[in-house]
Amino acid sequence: MLSPEDNDLLCRVGAGTPMGDLMRLYWLPALLSEEVPVADGAPVRVRLLGEDLIAFRVTSGRVGLVRNTCPHRGASLFYGRNEEEGLRCVYHGWKFDCSGACVDMPSEPAETAFKDKVRAVTYPCVERGGVVWTYMGSAASPPPLPDIEPNMMPGESQVQKIMRECNWMQALEGDIDTSHFGFLHRTFGRQPSQGTFDYYMEKERTPRYKVVDTEFGTSYGAYRPAEEDTYYWRIAHFLFPFFTMIPTGVLGVQIVVRAWVPLDDEHTMFWSFMAPQTRTLEGAFVGANGQAGGTRPGMVEYAEDTQDWLGRFRLIANAGNDYQIDRESQKTRSFTGIDNGGAFLQDQAVTESMGAIFDRSGEHLGSSDEMVIRTRHRLINAARALRDNREIPPGVEEAALYRQRSGGIILPRDADWLEATREQRKGFVKAKAEAEAVPATGGG
């Protein structure tokens, strides 16, 4: 369990908080490129780390991200005119470019040169793989973008966003907790084929763990008996500050990275970056096309988008309708009875059911929570080291640390799991086409 002080440090991400200051050292995925589809188009509200921002694509195609309030009198720039390489406040006509410079101030005499003394707060943006990344830190020269493999595969990867109404760490922890898979995501009425990953999980739902600190964060190997002389290993990672790589799929083959980006203390935007041809799944979502409302590709169904700060990428199934739980299905088909959104919605239901920010001082953690415990401590210690000693956390300046892969593998029982999987865990290499087993389905 965590003390209230540590729980607060872990969860709070606003400006001036230790964790918020840590997050601002990294590039953050801010929005999909298709959310600002055309030059001089309508501005879009964006919330990141508790800050309200406005995204806009200027005439030349660059994306700007500016603090919502005009530095003149505080009017919202959401109502601004996006025209000729800048966003113009409709109150007095002050106009700002992507760098925050005031390029026109028609309400002031030109000879005063007052416009040269005023700047809006903006954050630099870079587009890669259909994603607008932003840097909210104070460094004059931002660090390199992290080497997120599926975000660097033009035409081969897909991106999905889903908003979760709870704290970012609460949401992220579902990805580094593998023991819940055999319960929360369990289905009835089917018998996995012998020799598959699913078969070994169904046969033994109590994995044993090996957890280690890494250069990029933390990693675990969860193992259980396979055949008489082998173990089935599920290997997964946490990468600073909020990335995860889940253990479903085949290690060395699947290319999947997920991110749990804090919008504020009580809302999180889930991002999935995936090369779908590398992962064999049954009934899991595979991507998004950014359409407002309806069903984006996959099983999850999206509510119609609205214009407010938290109005996009919400699901139709939510706490207000009990995630469309089917009690009859819970008796006969699935462990939860929450079937419409597959594993992702099941994860969302349980993490949101804890409340917006769970009080971890009341937890009773067991051996299956070792990865959760270690990751929390790694984050808390890194935030304190930054606050107290200005110690830069992992991955800020080392983009190559993110060149990892995760997934499942069958190993001899006497194998050293880290040494035996060294090559398979490397990203940006050509994976073997064959797999030793059929991967387990779902996520987490």
Secondary structure, DSSP 4 states (H G I P E B T S, - for coil): ---HHHHHHHH--STTSHHHHHHTTSEEEEEEGGGS-STT---EEEEETTEEEEEEE-TTS-EEEEESB-TTT--BGGG-EEETTEEE-TTT--EE-TTSBEEE-TTS-GGG-GGGG-B--B--EEEETTEEEEE-S--SSPPPPP--GGGGSTTT-EEEEEEESS-HHHHHGGGG--TTHHHHT-BSS--PPTTSHHHHHHH----EEEEEE-SSEEEEEEEEE-STTEEEEEEEEEETTTEEE-S-SBTTT--EEEEEEEEETTEEEEEEEE-GGG---SS--------SSB--SSS--BPPP-SSTT-SS-BSS-GGGGGG--HHHHHHTBSSS--TTHHHHHHHHHHHHT-SS--GGG----GGGHHHHHHHHHHHHHHHHHHHH-PPPTTSS-GGGG-B--EEEEEETTS-HHHHTTTTTBSSSPPPS--SSPPPPS--
